[in-house]
């Protein structure tokens, strides 16, 4: 795929992260990747949210931490993310 859509269904979102769908789902359930949003009555992942989460995981986005990661840190402490 040459250009990734801004909103992706599970298979595309997993491929974008270079993960199998089951591995992608585990990362979402563990909170390392964002939850989906409903769009057209189906689950979709926002490319920007995935990018922000991947930046955080790789240590590249400390200043641009996604809201859900910030909330996890506030709730569970610094080891949450």
FENNOR-V813651 format. One record per backbone hydrogen bond with DSSP energy under -1.0 kcal/mol. NH is the residue of the N-H (numbers start at 1). CO is the residue of the C=O. E is the energy in kcal/mol with one decimal. If there is no record, write none. Layout:
NH_CO_E + NH_CO_E
This chain:
8_45_-2.7 + 13_9_-2.8 + 14_10_-3.0 + 15_11_-2.2 + 16_12_-2.8 + 17_13_-1.6 + 18_15_-1.3 + 19_14_-2.8 + 24_20_-2.7 + 25_21_-2.5 + 26_22_-2.1 + 27_23_-2.1 + 28_24_-2.1 + 29_25_-2.8 + 30_26_-2.3 + 31_28_-1.1 + 32_27_-1.8 + 33_27_-1.5 + 37_44_-2.9 + 39_42_-2.6 + 42_39_-1.0 + 44_37_-2.3 + 45_8_-3.1 + 47_6_-3.4 + 50_46_-2.3 + 51_47_-2.7 + 52_48_-2.4 + 53_49_-2.3 + 54_50_-2.7 + 55_51_-2.7 + 56_52_-2.1 + 57_53_-2.6 + 58_54_-2.2 + 59_56_-1.1 + 60_55_-2.6 + 61_55_-1.4 + 70_66_-2.2 + 71_67_-2.7 + 72_68_-1.8 + 73_69_-2.5 + 74_70_-2.3 + 75_71_-2.2 + 76_72_-3.4 + 77_73_-2.1 + 80_77_-1.5
